[in-house]
Amino acid sequence: MKIGLVLAGGGGRGAYQIGVWRALVDLGFDKYIKVVSGTSIGALNAVLFMCGDVDKAEDLWLNLSRDEILPAKNIELMKKSLMLAWGSRNINFVKKYIPKTLEMGNISRQGLIDLMNKHIDFEKVQRSQITCYAACSEMPSIKPKYFKLNEYDENGIKEILLASSAIPVVYESKEIETRKYLDGAMCDNLPIQPLYGDGCDIIIAVNLSLVSEVDRAAFPNAKIIEIIPSEMDEGVLSATLDFTPNGARKRIKQGYDDTKNLFEPIIELTKYNLMKLPQDVVANVGKKLLKQSNRFRDIIVNNRNE
């Protein structure tokens, strides 16, 4: 079985994905994950996943400072730029009339560079058997570009991670192989496409918003399980800018709990051949599960057809 893991962008909300990862380890799913992709902070988490040490990844998040990712003196600019990046109408307007504005950021990336140097074992990354993609937005067309990190050296991977998280107007675009790139969230914040193209049997997509971002019609016959935060007790923008230890700890726990609550019923179901159970029992179980979400509908259907 070839399982893919997709990690969305979302700033400080990315701590949630570390909790998801730990739950997958405890459930024994992690060893089946052969392909991973991410956008922005999700791309950074994807590279940490390649290193294979969830304890170190959690330690990074619990000791992270916002200044390493988002310099405090530029928070208001950051807020406005994030709203620009998230608004397709805004992006289309800028793309048409003042495209160069998006690439004119001048805030230093040294904090993130230092973080990568300190916390990412690039030798492990380059030896990893896990295929990893990072999503960026190609400029000036603002079309998605999926970089296969396994094909790059340490410096190349760093440049791609910087590009994938280069918030427009705030950070300067990164030039990679003669083309310029910015934050992948502008065009594909949940990069399922490279995993779908890689032939994954099941794709686990870890969203960081309360609303589904999966267009299932775009991925015919794909078995996609979308993990979405069960709640968010603060605004999306506030959560995105929150890199405090308390915020990270809370989101890691939530990611862990949400994943266990989602997968444990599936594991129980797979212990049985559902076709041998009375249909009223199957229907009753299905109704209870679907009250949580239809995120694992494909898995239930797949098991019934075996």
C-alpha positions in Angstrom: 0.0 0.0 0.0 1.3 3.4 -1.0 0.1 6.2 1.3 0.7 9.9 0.6 0.6 12.7 3.1 -0.3 16.3 2.1 0.5 19.2 4.5 -1.2 22.5 3.9 0.3 25.9 4.6 -0.9 28.0 7.5 1.9 29.6 9.6 1.6 28.9 13.3 -1.3 26.5 12.6 1.3 24.1 11.2 1.9 22.8 14.7 -1.3 20.8 14.2 0.4 18.7 11.6 3.0 17.5 14.1 0.2 16.2 16.3 -1.3 14.4 13.2 2.1 12.9 12.5 2.5 11.6 16.1 -0.9 10.0 15.9 0.0 8.3 12.6 3.1 7.0 14.3 1.1 5.6 17.3 -1.4 4.1 14.9 1.3 2.5 12.8 0.3 4.3 9.6 3.5 6.4 9.2 5.6 3.5 7.9 3.3 3.2 4.9 3.7 6.8 3.9 6.0 6.9 0.8 5.2 10.3 -0.6 4.7 13.7 1.1 4.0 17.2 -0.1 3.6 20.6 1.5 3.1 24.3 0.9 4.8 27.0 2.9 5.0 25.8 6.6 3.6 22.5 5.4 6.6 22.1 3.1 8.9 22.6 6.1 7.0 20.0 8.1 7.2 17.7 5.1 11.0 17.9 5.1 10.9 17.2 8.9 8.8 14.2 8.1 11.6 13.0 5.7 14.0 13.1 8.6 11.7 10.7 10.4 12.0 12.0 14.0 8.7 13.3 15.3 10.2 14.1 18.7 12.7 16.5 17.2 9.9 18.1 15.1 7.8 18.6 18.1 10.8 20.1 20.0 11.3 22.5 17.2 7.7 23.7 17.3 7.7 24.0 21.1 10.8 26.2 21.1 10.0 28.2 18.0 9.9 32.0 18.2 7.8 34.1 15.9 10.7 36.3 15.0 12.4 33.2 13.4 9.5 33.0 10.9 7.7 36.4 11.0 9.7 39.4 12.3 7.6 41.2 15.0 8.2 44.7 13.7 6.5 43.8 10.4 3.3 42.1 11.8 0.9 44.7 10.3 2.5 44.3 6.9 2.4 40.6 7.3 -1.4 40.7 8.1 -2.2 42.7 5.0 0.0 40.5 2.8 -1.6 37.3 4.1 -5.0 38.7 3.3 -3.7 39.6 -0.2 -2.3 36.1 -0.7 -5.5 34.4 0.5 -7.8 36.5 -1.7 -8.0 35.3 -5.3 -9.7 38.5 -6.4 -6.9 40.6 -4.9 -4.3 38.4 -6.5 -6.0 38.6 -9.9 -6.1 42.4 -9.7 -2.4 42.7 -8.7 -1.4 40.1 -11.3 -3.2 42.1 -14.0 -2.2 45.7 -13.0 0.9 45.7 -10.8 2.4 42.2 -10.9 5.9 43.3 -9.8 4.5 44.5 -6.5 4.2 40.9 -5.3 7.9 40.2 -5.7 9.2 43.4 -4.1 9.4 42.3 -0.4 12.5 43.2 1.5 12.1 41.5 4.9 15.0 39.3 5.9 14.7 35.5 5.8 17.7 34.9 8.0 15.5 33.6 10.9 14.2 30.8 8.8 17.6 30.1 7.3 19.1 29.7 10.8 16.2 27.5 11.8 16.7 25.2 8.8 20.5 25.0 9.5 19.8 24.2 13.2 16.9 21.7 12.9 17.0 20.0 9.6 19.4 17.1 9.0 19.9 17.5 5.3 22.0 14.3 5.1 19.0 12.4 6.3 16.8 14.3 3.9 18.9 13.3 0.9 19.1 9.7 2.1 15.4 9.4 2.7 13.4 6.9 0.8 10.3 9.2 1.1 9.5 11.2 -2.0 8.8 14.9 -1.1 7.3 17.7 -3.1 7.1 21.4 -2.2 4.6 23.7 -3.8 5.5 27.2 -5.0 3.8 29.9 -7.1 5.6 30.6 -10.3 5.8 34.3 -11.2 4.4 36.2 -12.9 1.8 33.7 -14.1 1.0 32.6 -10.5 0.8 28.9 -11.5 1.7 26.1 -9.2 5.1 24.5 -9.5 5.8 21.2 -7.6 9.5 20.8 -6.8 10.6 17.2 -6.1 13.1 17.9 -3.3 14.8 14.5 -3.7 16.4 15.9 -6.9 18.1 18.9 -5.2 21.1 19.4 -3.0 21.0 21.1 0.4 21.2 24.6 -0.9 18.5 23.8 -3.5 16.2 22.5 -0.9 16.7 25.6 1.2 15.9 27.9 -1.7 12.7 26.0 -2.5 11.5 26.1 1.1 12.2 29.8 1.2 10.3 30.2 -2.1 7.3 28.1 -0.9 6.9 30.4 2.2 7.8 33.7 0.5 4.7 35.7 1.4 4.0 38.3 -1.4 5.0 41.9 -0.8 6.7 40.9 2.5 9.5 38.6 1.2 11.4 38.9 -2.1 10.7 36.2 -4.7 13.3 33.4 -5.0 14.9 32.6 -8.3 15.2 28.9 -9.0 16.5 27.6 -12.4 15.9 31.0 -14.1 12.3 31.5 -12.9 11.0 33.4 -9.9 8.7 31.9 -7.2 6.6 33.0 -4.2 4.4 31.4 -1.6 2.7 28.3 -2.9 -0.4 29.2 -0.9 -1.4 31.7 -3.6 -2.3 28.9 -6.1 -2.2 25.5 -4.2 -2.3 25.5 -0.4 -3.1 21.8 -0.2 -0.9 20.2 -2.9 -2.6 16.9 -3.6 -1.8 16.9 -7.3 1.8 15.6 -7.1 0.7 12.7 -4.9 -2.2 11.9 -7.2 0.2 11.9 -10.1 2.6 9.7 -8.2 0.0 6.9 -7.9 -0.7 6.9 -4.2 -3.4 4.4 -3.1 -4.6 6.6 -0.3 -3.9 10.3 0.2 -4.1 11.8 3.7 -4.6 15.6 3.3 -4.0 17.7 6.5 -5.9 20.9 6.1 -5.4 23.8 8.5 -8.7 25.5 8.1 -12.2 24.6 9.2 -13.4 24.4 5.6 -12.6 21.6 3.2 -10.1 22.5 0.4 -10.4 19.2 -1.5 -12.0 19.3 -4.9 -12.7 15.6 -5.2 -13.8 16.0 -8.8 -10.3 17.0 -9.7 -8.9 13.7 -8.6 -11.1 10.9 -10.1 -11.0 7.6 -8.2 -8.7 9.0 -5.6 -9.1 7.8 -2.0 -8.6 11.0 0.0 -8.9 11.3 3.7 -9.0 14.9 4.7 -8.1 15.8 8.3 -9.5 19.1 9.4 -9.2 20.8 12.8 -12.3 20.0 14.9 -12.4 23.5 16.2 -10.5 26.8 16.1 -11.0 29.1 19.1 -9.4 32.1 17.5 -9.4 33.8 14.1 -7.5 32.2 11.2 -5.2 35.2 10.9 -4.4 35.3 14.7 -3.7 31.5 14.6 -1.5 31.9 11.6 0.7 34.4 13.3 0.8 32.5 16.6 4.1 30.7 17.0 4.1 30.7 20.9 4.9 27.5 22.8 1.4 27.5 24.3 -0.2 27.8 20.9 2.0 25.1 19.4 1.3 22.8 22.3 -2.4 23.3 22.0 -2.4 22.6 18.3 -0.2 19.6 18.5 -2.6 18.0 21.0 -5.6 18.9 18.8 -4.0 17.4 15.7 -3.2 14.2 17.7 -6.7 13.9 19.1 -8.5 14.7 15.8 -6.4 12.1 14.0 -7.0 9.4 16.6 -10.7 10.1 16.6 -10.8 9.9 12.8 -8.7 6.8 12.3 -9.6 4.5 15.2 -13.1 3.8 13.9 -11.6 3.0 10.5 -9.1 0.6 12.0 -12.0 -1.1 13.9 -13.9 -1.5 10.6 -11.0 -3.0 8.8 -10.9 -5.8 11.3 -14.1 -7.2 9.8 -15.3 -8.2 6.4 -18.3 -5.9 6.3 -20.0 -7.9 3.6 -20.5 -10.7 6.2 -22.3 -8.4 8.7 -26.0 -7.8 8.6 -26.8 -4.9 6.3 -28.7 -3.0 9.0 -25.6 -3.2 11.2 -23.4 -1.9 8.4 -25.8 1.0 7.8 -26.0 1.8 11.5 -22.2 1.9 11.8 -21.9 4.0 8.7 -24.4 6.5 10.0 -22.5 6.9 13.2 -19.2 7.4 11.4 -20.6 9.8 8.9 -21.8 12.0 11.7 -18.1 12.9 12.2 -17.5 13.6 8.5 -17.5 12.1 5.1 -13.7 12.5 5.1 -13.1 8.7 5.2 -16.1 7.8 3.0 -13.8 6.3 0.3 -12.2 4.0 2.8 -15.5 2.6 3.9 -16.7 2.1 0.4 -13.3 0.5 -0.5 -13.6 -2.0 2.3 -17.2 -3.0 1.4 -16.1 -3.7 -2.2 -13.3 -6.0 -1.2 
